[in-house]
Amino acid sequence: MLRVCAVGAGFSGAVIARELAEKGQKVLVIDERAHIAGNCHTERDAATGVMIHRYGPHIFHTADDRVWDYIRRFGEMMPYVNRVKATVKGKVYSLPVNLHTINQFFGTTMGPAEARAFVESRARMDIEDPQSFEEQALRFVGEELYHAFFRGYTRKQWGVEPSQLPASILKRLPLRFNYDDNYFNHPYQGMPKDGYSAIVKGILDHENIEVRLNCSYESLSEEFAHVFYSGPLDRYFRYDLGRLGYRTLDFEEVRGTGDMLGTAVMNYPDEDVPFTRISEHKHFAPWEADKFENTVAFREYSRACGEGDTPYYPIRLLDDKKLLDQYEERTRAETSVTFVGRLGTYQYLDMDVTIGRALDVAEAYLERL
């Protein structure tokens, strides 16, 4: 019997491999990196002992009972609430924009109803059907809040004008008229006690799974019953139609003693600040943060993804969507390959959605056998 191959040892590949392995399928999981867990990879910093999110912060949040139960099978999830701050023009505010942010920014002491009416009075009510990120922001928060918290950050993060981005990007960010500064609305939120790599290691720990690192898909000569491909969609087709657009991140390490930020994440929306945010990683594990004398943080710089860079965010502008349609048409002829994950589907997927889709893909495959 031919084995199945999962290309990529992140959540997509690991979950699919585990589901198939438990049903008796032999699976080879490969990754061209030297570690598992993809961009969720975590490791202890040698100098401080702090658990580092090597490719930037990852906070687990979901409303999916099945996914929440699944990830807890493979590791302990500790309580964690993501509370983001932002430095704007020399002052610190809470995000997402909430009643505290509004009162601080405008120097007021409004209650919920007053604040709602106040923001609506500044909103661009003439924009009835927002099509772009900019129109969505102006329609719901008005000029002042848009320019303070959204415009500069968005231009730095995406490298394009907010008027070129779809409105759907901003729909992920809530506006609240109470003092709730929990960045996410989902009922289940947490952080793995031993890091994400330990979770993925547990998922991959099965006698029917072989994991092979430092191994590219292109280097394989073995024939497989099926391939689950979570690498870049355009790379699978050798970029012969062109390259899809991505943003990548550069990280500048900052070390110090004690507590540097006093919080896990500080955003910097001002356009004259070259980085988008700073994350101090010991605060992602508050249950152990006090035991570390030294600390490590990372400034994040966003830029266009070039050849050899790690792709993070699919841009999905008009030209990318046209090219994506062409590549997706090509995928329909690949009957022995299923394209999965953020890179394989060219979609921005949170971890919980990635796991949920991987479970669905595995179930569908097993039903066809």
Buried (B, 14 or more C-beta within 10 A) or exposed (E): EEBBBBBBBBBBBBBBBBBBBEEEBBBBBBBBBEBBBBBBBBBEBEEBBBBBBBBBBBBBBBEBEEBBEBBBEBBEBBEBBBBBBBBBEEEEBBBBBBBBBBBBBBEEEBEEEBBBEBBEEBBBEEBEEBEBBBBBBBBBBBEEBBBBBBBBBBBBBBBBEBEBBBBEBBEEBBBBBEEBBBBBEBEBBBBBBBBBBBBBBBBBEBEBBBBBEEBEBEEBEEEBBBBBBBBBBBBBBEEEBBBBBBBBBEBEEBEEEEBBBEBBBBBBBBEEBEBBBBBBBBBBBBEEBEEBEBBBBBBBBBEEBEEEBEBBBBBBBEEBEEBBEEBEEBBEEEEEBBBBBBBBBBBBBBBBBBBBBBBBBBEEBBEEE
